[in-house]
Amino acid sequence: ELNFYSDIDLFYLYDDSFEKAPLYNELSLMINKILGEFVEGDILFKLDFSLRPGGKEGTLVQSFKSAEIYYESWGNNLDRLALLKARPIAINENLGKKFVSEEILSAMMIALRI
């Protein structure tokens, strides 16, 4: 849900072709710059990257597999619950849909620590 005081939680995924990771990182930085630019004295969107795997210390761009392993193994409850509202916005829409699919989310939610 987005309102006047909301921020947008973003994280970037790519398929598991690691040789392209530096390119994806550069693209994510460009997207962040555009979305975070000032427009008529205010920022376009307030961006938050703390819900990505590893939090603020994690890499900005994650491979699909490493993100899946993170959420299944090490992610905390807030990380996993945030995924329930995640929506893919992607060049590769199939990859985004796969990540928020019922099958993947179910596996991640099983690991909830209550």
C-alpha positions as CSV (number, residue, x, y, z in Angstrom):
1,E,0.0,0.0,0.0
2,L,1.4,3.3,-1.0
3,N,0.4,6.7,0.5
4,F,2.1,10.1,1.0
5,Y,4.4,8.8,3.7
6,S,5.2,5.4,2.2
7,D,8.5,4.3,0.9
8,I,9.0,1.7,-1.8
9,D,10.9,-1.5,-0.8
10,L,12.9,-2.7,-3.7
11,F,15.2,-5.5,-4.4
12,Y,16.6,-6.7,-7.6
13,L,16.8,-10.3,-8.9
14,Y,18.5,-11.8,-11.9
15,D,18.6,-15.3,-13.3
16,D,21.6,-17.3,-12.2
17,S,24.0,-16.2,-14.9
18,F,26.6,-14.8,-12.6
19,E,28.8,-13.3,-15.4
20,K,26.1,-10.6,-15.9
21,A,25.9,-9.6,-12.2
22,P,28.1,-6.4,-12.7
23,L,25.8,-5.3,-15.5
24,Y,22.7,-5.9,-13.4
25,N,24.3,-4.0,-10.5
26,E,24.9,-1.0,-12.8
27,L,21.4,-1.1,-14.1
28,S,20.0,-1.1,-10.6
29,L,22.0,1.9,-9.7
30,M,20.7,3.8,-12.7
31,I,17.1,2.9,-11.8
32,N,17.6,3.9,-8.2
33,K,19.0,7.3,-9.4
34,I,16.0,7.9,-11.6
35,L,13.4,6.9,-9.0
36,G,15.1,8.9,-6.3
37,E,15.6,12.1,-8.3
38,F,14.2,15.4,-7.1
39,V,11.2,16.6,-9.0
40,E,10.0,20.1,-8.4
41,G,11.8,20.2,-5.0
42,D,10.8,16.8,-3.7
43,I,11.9,13.2,-4.4
44,L,9.9,11.2,-6.8
45,F,9.9,8.1,-4.6
46,K,11.5,7.3,-1.2
47,L,13.3,4.1,-1.8
48,D,14.1,1.5,0.9
49,F,16.5,-1.4,0.3
50,S,16.6,-2.8,3.8
51,L,14.2,-5.7,3.1
52,R,16.5,-7.2,0.5
53,P,18.5,-10.3,1.3
54,G,21.2,-9.4,3.8
55,G,19.4,-6.1,4.6
56,K,21.4,-2.8,4.1
57,E,24.6,-4.8,4.2
58,G,23.5,-7.2,1.4
59,T,24.4,-6.8,-2.2
60,L,21.9,-4.6,-4.1
61,V,21.3,-7.3,-6.8
62,Q,20.8,-10.9,-6.0
63,S,20.7,-14.0,-8.1
64,F,17.3,-15.9,-8.0
65,K,18.9,-18.9,-6.3
66,S,20.8,-16.9,-3.6
67,A,17.6,-14.9,-2.7
68,E,15.6,-18.1,-2.5
69,I,18.2,-19.7,-0.2
70,Y,18.3,-16.6,1.9
71,Y,14.6,-16.4,2.5
72,E,14.3,-20.1,3.1
73,S,17.3,-20.3,5.5
74,W,18.3,-17.0,7.1
75,G,15.5,-14.4,6.5
76,N,13.7,-13.2,9.5
77,N,9.9,-13.1,9.9
78,L,9.5,-9.5,8.6
79,D,11.5,-10.3,5.5
80,R,9.3,-13.3,4.7
81,L,6.0,-11.5,5.5
82,A,7.0,-8.6,3.3
83,L,7.2,-11.0,0.3
84,L,3.4,-11.7,0.7
85,K,2.8,-8.2,-0.7
86,A,5.6,-8.3,-3.2
87,R,4.8,-7.6,-6.8
88,P,7.2,-8.2,-9.7
89,I,8.1,-5.3,-11.9
90,A,10.5,-6.8,-14.3
91,I,12.1,-7.0,-17.7
92,N,11.9,-10.7,-17.3
93,E,8.4,-10.9,-15.9
94,N,8.5,-14.7,-15.7
95,L,11.4,-14.5,-13.3
96,G,9.5,-12.1,-11.1
97,K,6.3,-14.1,-11.2
98,K,8.3,-17.2,-10.3
99,F,9.8,-15.6,-7.3
100,V,6.4,-14.6,-5.9
101,S,4.7,-17.8,-7.0
102,E,2.7,-19.7,-4.4
103,E,5.2,-22.6,-4.6
104,I,8.2,-20.5,-3.7
105,L,6.4,-18.3,-1.1
106,S,5.0,-21.4,0.6
107,A,8.5,-22.9,1.0
108,M,9.7,-19.6,2.4
109,M,6.7,-19.2,4.8
110,I,7.2,-22.7,6.2
111,A,10.5,-21.3,7.6
112,L,8.7,-18.6,9.6
113,R,10.0,-18.5,13.1
114,I,7.2,-17.8,15.5
